[in-house]
Amino acid sequence: MTEVDPFSPTPLHRQVAEILRDEIRSGRIAPGMPLPSQATLVQTYGIARGTAARALKILVEDGLAVVSPGRGTYVKPTGLRPKD
């Protein structure tokens, strides 16, 4: 597991988003698979729930993930292109 650096000038939500982005690009989290929940991100990285929500929102805004209301956030399925 990659850790976040609370002393980095990069905000924690951006650090977590980058960790998840790397997981997606490497294929460790494949298209259509769920991303870790906010609660899991809180436990894994020792961050606040709002920070976790912001990290997931970045991936959605960047076109790498989609939200399924009531189910969670998923890696965008194959065939749907992320924004460059």
Kinemage of the C-alpha trace (Angstrom):
@kinemage 1
@onewidth
@group {chain A} dominant
@subgroup {mainchain}
@vectorlist {calphas} color= white
{ca met a 1} P 0.000 0.000 0.000
{ca thr a 2} L 1.196 3.465 -0.846
{ca glu a 3} L 0.909 5.902 2.017
{ca val a 4} L -0.106 9.530 2.053
{ca asp a 5} L 2.257 12.199 3.350
{ca pro a 6} L 0.518 14.686 5.645
{ca phe a 7} L 3.542 17.001 5.322
{ca ser a 8} L 3.487 17.092 1.516
{ca pro a 9} L 2.435 20.320 -0.185
{ca thr a 10} L 0.041 18.166 -2.236
{ca pro a 11} L -3.372 18.031 -0.500
{ca leu a 12} L -4.328 14.644 0.944
{ca his a 13} L -7.354 14.243 -1.348
{ca arg a 14} L -5.106 14.683 -4.383
{ca gln a 15} L -2.594 12.183 -3.010
{ca val a 16} L -5.317 9.567 -2.518
{ca ala a 17} L -6.792 10.279 -5.962
{ca glu a 18} L -3.333 9.754 -7.484
{ca ile a 19} L -2.879 6.456 -5.638
{ca leu a 20} L -6.247 5.253 -6.954
{ca arg a 21} L -5.457 6.567 -10.449
{ca asp a 22} L -2.256 4.490 -10.430
{ca glu a 23} L -4.256 1.427 -9.324
{ca ile a 24} L -6.656 1.948 -12.235
{ca arg a 25} L -3.955 2.562 -14.841
{ca ser a 26} L -1.978 -0.488 -13.710
{ca gly a 27} L -5.082 -2.673 -13.992
{ca arg a 28} L -5.086 -3.623 -10.303
{ca ile a 29} L -8.558 -2.074 -10.215
{ca ala a 30} L -10.065 -3.111 -13.539
{ca pro a 31} L -12.830 -1.415 -15.536
{ca gly a 32} L -16.209 -2.032 -13.934
{ca met a 33} L -14.731 -2.872 -10.530
{ca pro a 34} L -15.719 -0.880 -7.456
{ca leu a 35} L -13.304 1.613 -5.997
{ca pro a 36} L -12.729 1.512 -2.250
{ca ser a 37} L -15.577 3.078 -0.301
{ca gln a 38} L -15.134 6.330 1.595
{ca ala a 39} L -15.080 4.329 4.835
{ca thr a 40} L -12.336 2.068 3.501
{ca leu a 41} L -10.263 5.042 2.367
{ca val a 42} L -10.682 6.632 5.803
{ca gln a 43} L -9.384 3.473 7.497
{ca thr a 44} L -6.650 2.753 4.965
{ca tyr a 45} L -5.120 6.220 4.778
{ca gly a 46} L -6.162 7.766 8.090
{ca ile a 47} L -7.971 10.610 6.375
{ca ala a 48} L -11.275 12.360 7.001
{ca arg a 49} L -14.443 11.195 5.248
{ca gly a 50} L -14.668 14.497 3.355
{ca thr a 51} L -11.119 14.015 2.112
{ca ala a 52} L -12.031 10.553 0.847
{ca ala a 53} L -15.128 11.935 -0.890
{ca arg a 54} L -13.049 14.632 -2.600
{ca ala a 55} L -10.524 12.030 -3.818
{ca leu a 56} L -13.279 9.935 -5.404
{ca lys a 57} L -14.884 13.045 -6.897
{ca ile a 58} L -11.616 13.884 -8.664
{ca leu a 59} L -11.631 10.489 -10.389
{ca val a 60} L -15.230 10.993 -11.498
{ca glu a 61} L -14.469 14.496 -12.777
{ca asp a 62} L -11.425 13.154 -14.648
{ca gly a 63} L -13.586 10.540 -16.351
{ca leu a 64} L -11.945 7.521 -14.743
{ca ala a 65} L -14.867 6.549 -12.522
{ca val a 66} L -18.639 6.660 -12.365
{ca val a 67} L -20.977 6.842 -9.389
{ca ser a 68} L -23.758 4.325 -9.004
{ca pro a 69} L -26.180 5.880 -6.495
{ca gly a 70} L -26.599 3.655 -3.475
{ca arg a 71} L -23.923 1.253 -4.695
{ca gly a 72} L -20.639 3.168 -4.785
{ca thr a 73} L -18.039 4.459 -7.199
{ca tyr a 74} L -16.769 2.205 -9.974
{ca val a 75} L -13.961 2.344 -12.497
{ca lys a 76} L -15.488 3.459 -15.765
{ca pro a 77} L -16.351 0.388 -17.841
{ca thr a 78} L -14.295 -0.423 -20.929
{ca gly a 79} L -15.399 1.463 -24.000
{ca leu a 80} L -16.047 4.693 -22.119
{ca arg a 81} L -13.035 6.929 -22.596
{ca pro a 82} L -11.617 8.985 -19.715
{ca lys a 83} L -10.835 12.640 -20.221
{ca asp a 84} L -7.187 13.286 -21.106
